[in-house]
């Protein structure tokens, strides 16, 4: 398992949260996914749509229902 200090993610997550007008909570997960080059799996279609609109969706996978 990989441990990523939150301190390394706060800056990038805050920038994403402002760009997407979305909660820092979700954006911390996206920042971590981008930082580690791993996918973020979410069922939050609204979050994915916001990320797509800003070109930040490369790391996000939508959880199929």
N, CA, C and O atoms as a Maestro MAE file, in Angstrom:
{
 s_m_m2io_version
 :::
 2.0.0
}

f_m_ct {
 s_m_title
 :::
 protein
 m_atom[260] {
  # First column is atom index #
  i_m_mmod_type
  r_m_x_coord
  r_m_y_coord
  r_m_z_coord
  i_m_residue_number
  s_m_chain_name
  s_m_pdb_residue_name
  s_m_pdb_atom_name
  i_m_atomic_number
  :::
  1 25 0.838 -1.180 0.000 1 A "UNK " " N  " 7
  2 3 0.000 0.000 0.000 1 A "UNK " " CA " 6
  3 2 0.880 1.238 0.000 1 A "UNK " " C  " 6
  4 15 1.964 1.252 0.582 1 A "UNK " " O  " 8
  5 25 0.402 2.253 -0.649 2 A "UNK " " N  " 7
  6 3 1.139 3.498 -0.746 2 A "UNK " " CA " 6
  7 2 0.522 4.536 0.198 2 A "UNK " " C  " 6
  8 15 -0.698 4.675 0.275 2 A "UNK " " O  " 8
  9 25 1.381 5.255 0.907 3 A "UNK " " N  " 7
  10 3 0.917 6.318 1.781 3 A "UNK " " CA " 6
  11 2 1.363 7.645 1.162 3 A "UNK " " C  " 6
  12 15 2.543 7.845 0.876 3 A "UNK " " O  " 8
  13 25 0.407 8.539 0.962 4 A "UNK " " N  " 7
  14 3 0.710 9.854 0.412 4 A "UNK " " CA " 6
  15 2 0.320 10.890 1.461 4 A "UNK " " C  " 6
  16 15 -0.850 10.996 1.829 4 A "UNK " " O  " 8
  17 25 1.302 11.657 1.943 5 A "UNK " " N  " 7
  18 3 0.982 12.669 2.958 5 A "UNK " " CA " 6
  19 2 -0.011 13.708 2.414 5 A "UNK " " C  " 6
  20 15 0.142 14.209 1.300 5 A "UNK " " O  " 8
  21 25 -1.007 14.009 3.211 6 A "UNK " " N  " 7
  22 3 -2.010 14.998 2.820 6 A "UNK " " CA " 6
  23 2 -1.361 16.334 2.503 6 A "UNK " " C  " 6
  24 15 -1.841 17.068 1.639 6 A "UNK " " O  " 8
  25 25 -0.278 16.657 3.190 7 A "UNK " " N  " 7
  26 3 0.412 17.925 2.950 7 A "UNK " " CA " 6
  27 2 0.867 18.049 1.494 7 A "UNK " " C  " 6
  28 15 0.926 19.154 0.954 7 A "UNK " " O  " 8
  29 25 1.187 16.922 0.861 8 A "UNK " " N  " 7
  30 3 1.605 16.935 -0.546 8 A "UNK " " CA " 6
  31 2 0.434 17.168 -1.489 8 A "UNK " " C  " 6
  32 15 0.638 17.513 -2.653 8 A "UNK " " O  " 8
  33 25 -0.788 16.984 -1.002 9 A "UNK " " N  " 7
  34 3 -1.967 17.046 -1.856 9 A "UNK " " CA " 6
  35 2 -2.813 18.298 -1.681 9 A "UNK " " C  " 6
  36 15 -3.620 18.626 -2.551 9 A "UNK " " O  " 8
  37 25 -2.640 19.001 -0.567 10 A "UNK " " N  " 7
  38 3 -3.512 20.136 -0.259 10 A "UNK " " CA " 6
  39 2 -3.472 21.199 -1.355 10 A "UNK " " C  " 6
  40 15 -4.525 21.652 -1.803 10 A "UNK " " O  " 8
  41 25 -2.302 21.599 -1.788 11 A "UNK " " N  " 7
  42 3 -2.183 22.630 -2.827 11 A "UNK " " CA " 6
  43 2 -2.865 22.221 -4.120 11 A "UNK " " C  " 6
  44 15 -3.730 22.944 -4.615 11 A "UNK " " O  " 8
  45 25 -2.488 21.062 -4.683 12 A "UNK " " N  " 7
  46 3 -3.149 20.619 -5.908 12 A "UNK " " CA " 6
  47 2 -4.651 20.398 -5.733 12 A "UNK " " C  " 6
  48 15 -5.427 20.722 -6.631 12 A "UNK " " O  " 8
  49 25 -5.067 19.858 -4.604 13 A "UNK " " N  " 7
  50 3 -6.497 19.609 -4.370 13 A "UNK " " CA " 6
  51 2 -7.267 20.926 -4.285 13 A "UNK " " C  " 6
  52 15 -8.376 21.033 -4.810 13 A "UNK " " O  " 8
  53 25 -6.690 21.913 -3.633 14 A "UNK " " N  " 7
  54 3 -7.356 23.213 -3.519 14 A "UNK " " CA " 6
  55 2 -7.523 23.854 -4.896 14 A "UNK " " C  " 6
  56 15 -8.567 24.435 -5.192 14 A "UNK " " O  " 8
  57 25 -6.495 23.747 -5.734 15 A "UNK " " N  " 7
  58 3 -6.574 24.296 -7.088 15 A "UNK " " CA " 6
  59 2 -7.676 23.605 -7.897 15 A "UNK " " C  " 6
  60 15 -8.421 24.262 -8.624 15 A "UNK " " O  " 8
  61 25 -7.775 22.290 -7.768 16 A "UNK " " N  " 7
  62 3 -8.813 21.535 -8.473 16 A "UNK " " CA " 6
  63 2 -10.189 21.917 -7.932 16 A "UNK " " C  " 6
  64 15 -11.125 22.112 -8.707 16 A "UNK " " O  " 8
  65 25 -10.321 22.025 -6.615 17 A "UNK " " N  " 7
  66 3 -11.603 22.373 -6.001 17 A "UNK " " CA " 6
  67 2 -12.087 23.735 -6.489 17 A "UNK " " C  " 6
  68 15 -13.270 23.910 -6.779 17 A "UNK " " O  " 8
  69 25 -11.175 24.696 -6.579 18 A "UNK " " N  " 7
  70 3 -11.552 26.021 -7.078 18 A "UNK " " CA " 6
  71 2 -11.914 25.956 -8.557 18 A "UNK " " C  " 6
  72 15 -12.895 26.569 -8.979 18 A "UNK " " O  " 8
  73 25 -11.142 25.228 -9.343 19 A "UNK " " N  " 7
  74 3 -11.394 25.141 -10.782 19 A "UNK " " CA " 6
  75 2 -12.720 24.454 -11.090 19 A "UNK " " C  " 6
  76 15 -13.425 24.838 -12.023 19 A "UNK " " O  " 8
  77 25 -13.056 23.430 -10.297 20 A "UNK " " N  " 7
  78 3 -14.278 22.665 -10.542 20 A "UNK " " CA " 6
  79 2 -15.469 23.187 -9.753 20 A "UNK " " C  " 6
  80 15 -16.601 22.763 -9.985 20 A "UNK " " O  " 8
  81 25 -15.223 24.107 -8.820 21 A "UNK " " N  " 7
  82 3 -16.264 24.558 -7.896 21 A "UNK " " CA " 6
  83 2 -16.882 23.338 -7.212 21 A "UNK " " C  " 6
  84 15 -18.091 23.110 -7.250 21 A "UNK " " O  " 8
  85 25 -15.992 22.567 -6.584 22 A "UNK " " N  " 7
  86 3 -16.394 21.308 -5.965 22 A "UNK " " CA " 6
  87 2 -15.713 21.196 -4.599 22 A "UNK " " C  " 6
  88 15 -14.777 21.940 -4.306 22 A "UNK " " O  " 8
  89 25 -16.179 20.278 -3.778 23 A "UNK " " N  " 7
  90 3 -15.642 20.148 -2.421 23 A "UNK " " CA " 6
  91 2 -14.184 19.706 -2.426 23 A "UNK " " C  " 6
  92 15 -13.752 18.924 -3.273 23 A "UNK " " O  " 8
  93 25 -13.445 20.225 -1.464 24 A "UNK " " N  " 7
  94 3 -12.042 19.840 -1.309 24 A "UNK " " CA " 6
  95 2 -11.928 18.355 -0.986 24 A "UNK " " C  " 6
  96 15 -10.945 17.712 -1.355 24 A "UNK " " O  " 8
  97 25 -12.921 17.811 -0.305 25 A "UNK " " N  " 7
  98 3 -12.915 16.395 0.076 25 A "UNK " " CA " 6
  99 2 -12.747 15.504 -1.154 25 A "UNK " " C  " 6
  100 15 -11.833 14.680 -1.203 25 A "UNK " " O  " 8
  101 25 -13.620 15.665 -2.142 26 A "UNK " " N  " 7
  102 3 -13.519 14.856 -3.358 26 A "UNK " " CA " 6
  103 2 -12.247 15.176 -4.132 26 A "UNK " " C  " 6
  104 15 -11.626 14.290 -4.719 26 A "UNK " " O  " 8
  105 25 -11.871 16.437 -4.127 27 A "UNK " " N  " 7
  106 3 -10.704 16.852 -4.904 27 A "UNK " " CA " 6
  107 2 -9.398 16.344 -4.305 27 A "UNK " " C  " 6
  108 15 -8.408 16.203 -5.024 27 A "UNK " " O  " 8
  109 25 -9.375 16.065 -3.000 28 A "UNK " " N  " 7
  110 3 -8.199 15.425 -2.402 28 A "UNK " " CA " 6
  111 2 -7.997 14.031 -3.000 28 A "UNK " " C  " 6
  112 15 -6.869 13.624 -3.277 28 A "UNK " " O  " 8
  113 25 -9.093 13.312 -3.195 29 A "UNK " " N  " 7
  114 3 -8.981 11.989 -3.813 29 A "UNK " " CA " 6
  115 2 -8.496 12.091 -5.255 29 A "UNK " " C  " 6
  116 15 -7.683 11.277 -5.694 29 A "UNK " " O  " 8
  117 25 -8.985 13.081 -5.994 30 A "UNK " " N  " 7
  118 3 -8.533 13.257 -7.368 30 A "UNK " " CA " 6
  119 2 -7.062 13.656 -7.406 30 A "UNK " " C  " 6
  120 15 -6.304 13.144 -8.230 30 A "UNK " " O  " 8
  121 25 -6.655 14.558 -6.529 31 A "UNK " " N  " 7
  122 3 -5.249 14.956 -6.463 31 A "UNK " " CA " 6
  123 2 -4.355 13.764 -6.131 31 A "UNK " " C  " 6
  124 15 -3.261 13.631 -6.682 31 A "UNK " " O  " 8
  125 25 -4.819 12.902 -5.234 32 A "UNK " " N  " 7
  126 3 -4.054 11.701 -4.891 32 A "UNK " " CA " 6
  127 2 -3.952 10.753 -6.091 32 A "UNK " " C  " 6
  128 15 -2.886 10.201 -6.364 32 A "UNK " " O  " 8
  129 25 -5.051 10.572 -6.793 33 A "UNK " " N  " 7
  130 3 -5.039 9.706 -7.979 33 A "UNK " " CA " 6
  131 2 -4.069 10.239 -9.020 33 A "UNK " " C  " 6
  132 15 -3.304 9.476 -9.610 33 A "UNK " " O  " 8
  133 25 -4.098 11.546 -9.248 34 A "UNK " " N  " 7
  134 3 -3.191 12.140 -10.227 34 A "UNK " " CA " 6
  135 2 -1.741 12.058 -9.761 34 A "UNK " " C  " 6
  136 15 -0.840 11.800 -10.560 34 A "UNK " " O  " 8
  137 25 -1.519 12.281 -8.461 35 A "UNK " " N  " 7
  138 3 -0.168 12.232 -7.887 35 A "UNK " " CA " 6
  139 2 0.457 10.837 -7.990 35 A "UNK " " C  " 6
  140 15 1.657 10.702 -8.231 35 A "UNK " " O  " 8
  141 25 -0.357 9.823 -7.807 36 A "UNK " " N  " 7
  142 3 0.138 8.446 -7.811 36 A "UNK " " CA " 6
  143 2 -0.049 7.750 -9.154 36 A "UNK " " C  " 6
  144 15 0.328 6.591 -9.323 36 A "UNK " " O  " 8
  145 25 -0.640 8.476 -10.112 37 A "UNK " " N  " 7
  146 3 -0.903 7.903 -11.436 37 A "UNK " " CA " 6
  147 2 -1.778 6.650 -11.344 37 A "UNK " " C  " 6
  148 15 -1.541 5.649 -12.020 37 A "UNK " " O  " 8
  149 25 -2.788 6.740 -10.491 38 A "UNK " " N  " 7
  150 3 -3.741 5.658 -10.289 38 A "UNK " " CA " 6
  151 2 -5.146 6.175 -10.583 38 A "UNK " " C  " 6
  152 15 -5.387 7.379 -10.485 38 A "UNK " " O  " 8
  153 25 -6.071 5.299 -10.938 39 A "UNK " " N  " 7
  154 3 -7.438 5.769 -11.207 39 A "UNK " " CA " 6
  155 2 -8.206 6.066 -9.925 39 A "UNK " " C  " 6
  156 15 -7.973 5.448 -8.886 39 A "UNK " " O  " 8
  157 25 -9.110 7.009 -10.015 40 A "UNK " " N  " 7
  158 3 -10.069 7.297 -8.966 40 A "UNK " " CA " 6
  159 2 -11.392 6.727 -9.441 40 A "UNK " " C  " 6
  160 15 -11.888 7.107 -10.502 40 A "UNK " " O  " 8
  161 25 -11.967 5.824 -8.668 41 A "UNK " " N  " 7
  162 3 -13.252 5.219 -9.010 41 A "UNK " " CA " 6
  163 2 -14.323 5.907 -8.175 41 A "UNK " " C  " 6
  164 15 -14.220 5.976 -6.950 41 A "UNK " " O  " 8
  165 25 -15.348 6.413 -8.844 42 A "UNK " " N  " 7
  166 3 -16.410 7.135 -8.166 42 A "UNK " " CA " 6
  167 2 -17.760 6.808 -8.777 42 A "UNK " " C  " 6
  168 15 -17.859 6.445 -9.950 42 A "UNK " " O  " 8
  169 25 -18.785 6.941 -7.972 43 A "UNK " " N  " 7
  170 3 -20.156 6.808 -8.463 43 A "UNK " " CA " 6
  171 2 -20.779 8.196 -8.633 43 A "UNK " " C  " 6
  172 15 -21.955 8.318 -8.976 43 A "UNK " " O  " 8
  173 25 -19.980 9.238 -8.391 44 A "UNK " " N  " 7
  174 3 -20.453 10.614 -8.443 44 A "UNK " " CA " 6
  175 2 -20.376 11.164 -9.872 44 A "UNK " " C  " 6
  176 15 -19.359 11.728 -10.276 44 A "UNK " " O  " 8
  177 25 -21.441 10.995 -10.611 45 A "UNK " " N  " 7
  178 3 -21.508 11.436 -12.012 45 A "UNK " " CA " 6
  179 2 -21.308 12.951 -12.126 45 A "UNK " " C  " 6
  180 15 -20.665 13.425 -13.062 45 A "UNK " " O  " 8
  181 25 -21.861 13.710 -11.169 46 A "UNK " " N  " 7
  182 3 -21.726 15.165 -11.195 46 A "UNK " " CA " 6
  183 2 -20.258 15.580 -11.093 46 A "UNK " " C  " 6
  184 15 -19.813 16.479 -11.806 46 A "UNK " " O  " 8
  185 25 -19.516 14.929 -10.213 47 A "UNK " " N  " 7
  186 3 -18.084 15.199 -10.059 47 A "UNK " " CA " 6
  187 2 -17.343 14.869 -11.351 47 A "UNK " " C  " 6
  188 15 -16.509 15.652 -11.807 47 A "UNK " " O  " 8
  189 25 -17.642 13.722 -11.938 48 A "UNK " " N  " 7
  190 3 -17.013 13.333 -13.201 48 A "UNK " " CA " 6
  191 2 -17.328 14.349 -14.297 48 A "UNK " " C  " 6
  192 15 -16.436 14.729 -15.056 48 A "UNK " " O  " 8
  193 25 -18.561 14.788 -14.389 49 A "UNK " " N  " 7
  194 3 -18.940 15.764 -15.409 49 A "UNK " " CA " 6
  195 2 -18.195 17.083 -15.233 49 A "UNK " " C  " 6
  196 15 -17.747 17.683 -16.211 49 A "UNK " " O  " 8
  197 25 -18.063 17.532 -13.990 50 A "UNK " " N  " 7
  198 3 -17.305 18.759 -13.731 50 A "UNK " " CA " 6
  199 2 -15.842 18.589 -14.129 50 A "UNK " " C  " 6
  200 15 -15.252 19.480 -14.740 50 A "UNK " " O  " 8
  201 25 -15.259 17.437 -13.778 51 A "UNK " " N  " 7
  202 3 -13.865 17.175 -14.119 51 A "UNK " " CA " 6
  203 2 -13.677 17.110 -15.633 51 A "UNK " " C  " 6
  204 15 -12.696 17.636 -16.158 51 A "UNK " " O  " 8
  205 25 -14.600 16.475 -16.327 52 A "UNK " " N  " 7
  206 3 -14.534 16.403 -17.791 52 A "UNK " " CA " 6
  207 2 -14.574 17.788 -18.417 52 A "UNK " " C  " 6
  208 15 -13.824 18.077 -19.350 52 A "UNK " " O  " 8
  209 25 -15.447 18.640 -17.906 53 A "UNK " " N  " 7
  210 3 -15.598 19.992 -18.448 53 A "UNK " " CA " 6
  211 2 -14.305 20.796 -18.331 53 A "UNK " " C  " 6
  212 15 -14.072 21.718 -19.113 53 A "UNK " " O  " 8
  213 25 -13.472 20.451 -17.365 54 A "UNK " " N  " 7
  214 3 -12.208 21.161 -17.155 54 A "UNK " " CA " 6
  215 2 -11.001 20.342 -17.595 54 A "UNK " " C  " 6
  216 15 -9.863 20.739 -17.342 54 A "UNK " " O  " 8
  217 25 -11.233 19.187 -18.259 55 A "UNK " " N  " 7
  218 3 -10.126 18.370 -18.741 55 A "UNK " " CA " 6
  219 2 -9.345 17.655 -17.654 55 A "UNK " " C  " 6
  220 15 -8.169 17.343 -17.840 55 A "UNK " " O  " 8
  221 25 -9.986 17.389 -16.518 56 A "UNK " " N  " 7
  222 3 -9.310 16.728 -15.389 56 A "UNK " " CA " 6
  223 2 -9.814 15.322 -15.165 56 A "UNK " " C  " 6
  224 15 -9.693 14.805 -14.055 56 A "UNK " " O  " 8
  225 25 -10.373 14.685 -16.172 57 A "UNK " " N  " 7
  226 3 -11.022 13.390 -15.976 57 A "UNK " " CA " 6
  227 2 -10.164 12.190 -16.351 57 A "UNK " " C  " 6
  228 15 -10.647 11.060 -16.285 57 A "UNK " " O  " 8
  229 25 -8.908 12.393 -16.743 58 A "UNK " " N  " 7
  230 3 -8.094 11.266 -17.199 58 A "UNK " " CA " 6
  231 2 -7.919 10.194 -16.117 58 A "UNK " " C  " 6
  232 15 -7.766 9.016 -16.440 58 A "UNK " " O  " 8
  233 25 -7.939 10.582 -14.861 59 A "UNK " " N  " 7
  234 3 -7.713 9.641 -13.754 59 A "UNK " " CA " 6
  235 2 -9.006 9.092 -13.167 59 A "UNK " " C  " 6
  236 15 -8.959 8.272 -12.250 59 A "UNK " " O  " 8
  237 25 -10.157 9.522 -13.671 60 A "UNK " " N  " 7
  238 3 -11.429 9.149 -13.044 60 A "UNK " " CA " 6
  239 2 -12.153 8.070 -13.843 60 A "UNK " " C  " 6
  240 15 -12.267 8.150 -15.067 60 A "UNK " " O  " 8
  241 25 -12.634 7.069 -13.130 61 A "UNK " " N  " 7
  242 3 -13.457 6.009 -13.715 61 A "UNK " " CA " 6
  243 2 -14.805 6.011 -13.010 61 A "UNK " " C  " 6
  244 15 -14.868 6.065 -11.782 61 A "UNK " " O  " 8
  245 25 -15.864 5.954 -13.773 62 A "UNK " " N  " 7
  246 3 -17.199 5.926 -13.181 62 A "UNK " " CA " 6
  247 2 -17.543 4.502 -12.792 62 A "UNK " " C  " 6
  248 15 -17.407 3.577 -13.592 62 A "UNK " " O  " 8
  249 25 -17.988 4.334 -11.564 63 A "UNK " " N  " 7
  250 3 -18.413 3.033 -11.063 63 A "UNK " " CA " 6
  251 2 -19.727 2.684 -11.731 63 A "UNK " " C  " 6
  252 15 -20.710 3.413 -11.597 63 A "UNK " " O  " 8
  253 25 -19.749 1.588 -12.439 64 A "UNK " " N  " 7
  254 3 -20.971 1.151 -13.142 64 A "UNK " " CA " 6
  255 2 -21.989 0.656 -12.131 64 A "UNK " " C  " 6
  256 15 -21.640 0.062 -11.111 64 A "UNK " " O  " 8
  257 25 -23.247 0.910 -12.431 65 A "UNK " " N  " 7
  258 3 -24.289 0.453 -11.509 65 A "UNK " " CA " 6
  259 2 -24.810 -0.889 -11.932 65 A "UNK " " C  " 6
  260 15 -25.695 -1.441 -11.278 65 A "UNK " " O  " 8
  :::
 }
 m_bond[259] {
  # First column is bond index #
  i_m_from
  i_m_to
  i_m_order
  :::
  1 1 2 1
  2 2 3 1
  3 3 4 2
  4 3 5 1
  5 5 6 1
  6 6 7 1
  7 7 8 2
  8 7 9 1
  9 9 10 1
  10 10 11 1
  11 11 12 2
  12 11 13 1
  13 13 14 1
  14 14 15 1
  15 15 16 2
  16 15 17 1
  17 17 18 1
  18 18 19 1
  19 19 20 2
  20 19 21 1
  21 21 22 1
  22 22 23 1
  23 23 24 2
  24 23 25 1
  25 25 26 1
  26 26 27 1
  27 27 28 2
  28 27 29 1
  29 29 30 1
  30 30 31 1
  31 31 32 2
  32 31 33 1
  33 33 34 1
  34 34 35 1
  35 35 36 2
  36 35 37 1
  37 37 38 1
  38 38 39 1
  39 39 40 2
  40 39 41 1
  41 41 42 1
  42 42 43 1
  43 43 44 2
  44 43 45 1
  45 45 46 1
  46 46 47 1
  47 47 48 2
  48 47 49 1
  49 49 50 1
  50 50 51 1
  51 51 52 2
  52 51 53 1
  53 53 54 1
  54 54 55 1
  55 55 56 2
  56 55 57 1
  57 57 58 1
  58 58 59 1
  59 59 60 2
  60 59 61 1
  61 61 62 1
  62 62 63 1
  63 63 64 2
  64 63 65 1
  65 65 66 1
  66 66 67 1
  67 67 68 2
  68 67 69 1
  69 69 70 1
  70 70 71 1
  71 71 72 2
  72 71 73 1
  73 73 74 1
  74 74 75 1
  75 75 76 2
  76 75 77 1
  77 77 78 1
  78 78 79 1
  79 79 80 2
  80 79 81 1
  81 81 82 1
  82 82 83 1
  83 83 84 2
  84 83 85 1
  85 85 86 1
  86 86 87 1
  87 87 88 2
  88 87 89 1
  89 89 90 1
  90 90 91 1
  91 91 92 2
  92 91 93 1
  93 93 94 1
  94 94 95 1
  95 95 96 2
  96 95 97 1
  97 97 98 1
  98 98 99 1
  99 99 100 2
  100 99 101 1
  101 101 102 1
  102 102 103 1
  103 103 104 2
  104 103 105 1
  105 105 106 1
  106 106 107 1
  107 107 108 2
  108 107 109 1
  109 109 110 1
  110 110 111 1
  111 111 112 2
  112 111 113 1
  113 113 114 1
  114 114 115 1
  115 115 116 2
  116 115 117 1
  117 117 118 1
  118 118 119 1
  119 119 120 2
  120 119 121 1
  121 121 122 1
  122 122 123 1
  123 123 124 2
  124 123 125 1
  125 125 126 1
  126 126 127 1
  127 127 128 2
  128 127 129 1
  129 129 130 1
  130 130 131 1
  131 131 132 2
  132 131 133 1
  133 133 134 1
  134 134 135 1
  135 135 136 2
  136 135 137 1
  137 137 138 1
  138 138 139 1
  139 139 140 2
  140 139 141 1
  141 141 142 1
  142 142 143 1
  143 143 144 2
  144 143 145 1
  145 145 146 1
  146 146 147 1
  147 147 148 2
  148 147 149 1
  149 149 150 1
  150 150 151 1
  151 151 152 2
  152 151 153 1
  153 153 154 1
  154 154 155 1
  155 155 156 2
  156 155 157 1
  157 157 158 1
  158 158 159 1
  159 159 160 2
  160 159 161 1
  161 161 162 1
  162 162 163 1
  163 163 164 2
  164 163 165 1
  165 165 166 1
  166 166 167 1
  167 167 168 2
  168 167 169 1
  169 169 170 1
  170 170 171 1
  171 171 172 2
  172 171 173 1
  173 173 174 1
  174 174 175 1
  175 175 176 2
  176 175 177 1
  177 177 178 1
  178 178 179 1
  179 179 180 2
  180 179 181 1
  181 181 182 1
  182 182 183 1
  183 183 184 2
  184 183 185 1
  185 185 186 1
  186 186 187 1
  187 187 188 2
  188 187 189 1
  189 189 190 1
  190 190 191 1
  191 191 192 2
  192 191 193 1
  193 193 194 1
  194 194 195 1
  195 195 196 2
  196 195 197 1
  197 197 198 1
  198 198 199 1
  199 199 200 2
  200 199 201 1
  201 201 202 1
  202 202 203 1
  203 203 204 2
  204 203 205 1
  205 205 206 1
  206 206 207 1
  207 207 208 2
  208 207 209 1
  209 209 210 1
  210 210 211 1
  211 211 212 2
  212 211 213 1
  213 213 214 1
  214 214 215 1
  215 215 216 2
  216 215 217 1
  217 217 218 1
  218 218 219 1
  219 219 220 2
  220 219 221 1
  221 221 222 1
  222 222 223 1
  223 223 224 2
  224 223 225 1
  225 225 226 1
  226 226 227 1
  227 227 228 2
  228 227 229 1
  229 229 230 1
  230 230 231 1
  231 231 232 2
  232 231 233 1
  233 233 234 1
  234 234 235 1
  235 235 236 2
  236 235 237 1
  237 237 238 1
  238 238 239 1
  239 239 240 2
  240 239 241 1
  241 241 242 1
  242 242 243 1
  243 243 244 2
  244 243 245 1
  245 245 246 1
  246 246 247 1
  247 247 248 2
  248 247 249 1
  249 249 250 1
  250 250 251 1
  251 251 252 2
  252 251 253 1
  253 253 254 1
  254 254 255 1
  255 255 256 2
  256 255 257 1
  257 257 258 1
  258 258 259 1
  259 259 260 2
  :::
 }
}
